[in-house]
Amino acid sequence: MNAGFDRRTGGQGRFPRLSRWLPGRRPRDRAAEAATAAAAADGREDLLLATAAAGLPLAPAAHPLGYGCSCDRVGCPTPARHPVSWAWQTQSTTDRAQVERWARHQPEANFITATGMTHDVLDVPREAGQEALERLLAAGAEVGPVTVTDGGPLTGEGRMMFFTLTRGTPEDEDEWWPCALDCHPETMDEHPGLRWHCRGSYVLVPPAVLPGEERVEWVRGPEHPLPDPLSLLEALTDACARHVGTAADAAVEAGDALDGRATRPSPR
């Protein structure tokens, strides 16, 4: 009986052979996958080398691990957005050979650029940055490299970064002037609007990946000359003021709506 049953079911015991009814599995094209991965790695390396060649010193940073961070810090507050080494300021370099080694030996790593050495970064909310960028370009202003992060539930509001010349390395230290907008990694939350990354700070450079598949990308590449930061400040501060005002108005309207709903008499 068992033999007959096996013959009827194609020799598969209790379960009939299903292969004739199921579509054939398409074999994986491992060569194509390898070529795609190699092209992505080459593109990443080319972007990093172009950034270093533009004079922006780089150092390796953490990368996403699931929805968290590749570092060993439990509950990392800035997943995939901080340097790997505590010595990132001295480690940062524009040396081509070193950047190549890092890129090849740490294929998942993000990279940061240390500010206040050769350049600063003016960091604004994405919507304000888009408005300011359009205004500056329409006016024919000199605008340097710009990056964008769309933002999301895991990383918060999107940001735009405007790369500029630095005010952080005067020959005479007495000429150094602090600014209320100065921002450091530990004071980011104190500057929800315009942030000025100068001495002791850093920002991510493309092609960085954040938790939730969010990315840091170039809007204007590192080949653009760095402008004087003061030439961008007016447009950026105006756009940030409008952005904050719009957000505040929306919050007030939302609060009024909630208050009205709470005080509205229920239908009988």
Secondary structure as GFF3:
##gff-version 3
##sequence-region A 1 268
A	DSSP	alpha_helix	2	8	.	.	.	ID=ss1
A	DSSP	alpha_helix	30	53	.	.	.	ID=ss2
A	DSSP	beta_strand	58	61	.	.	.	ID=ss3
A	DSSP	beta_strand	64	65	.	.	.	ID=ss4
A	DSSP	beta_strand	68	69	.	.	.	ID=ss5
A	DSSP	alpha_helix	88	91	.	.	.	ID=ss6
A	DSSP	alpha_helix	96	105	.	.	.	ID=ss7
A	DSSP	beta_strand	110	114	.	.	.	ID=ss8
A	DSSP	beta_strand	119	125	.	.	.	ID=ss9
A	DSSP	alpha_helix	126	138	.	.	.	ID=ss10
A	DSSP	beta_strand	146	152	.	.	.	ID=ss11
A	DSSP	beta_strand	156	165	.	.	.	ID=ss12
A	DSSP	three_ten_helix	173	175	.	.	.	ID=ss13
A	DSSP	beta_strand	182	183	.	.	.	ID=ss14
A	DSSP	three_ten_helix	185	190	.	.	.	ID=ss15
A	DSSP	beta_strand	195	197	.	.	.	ID=ss16
A	DSSP	beta_strand	202	205	.	.	.	ID=ss17
A	DSSP	beta_strand	208	210	.	.	.	ID=ss18
A	DSSP	beta_strand	214	220	.	.	.	ID=ss19
A	DSSP	alpha_helix	230	263	.	.	.	ID=ss20
###
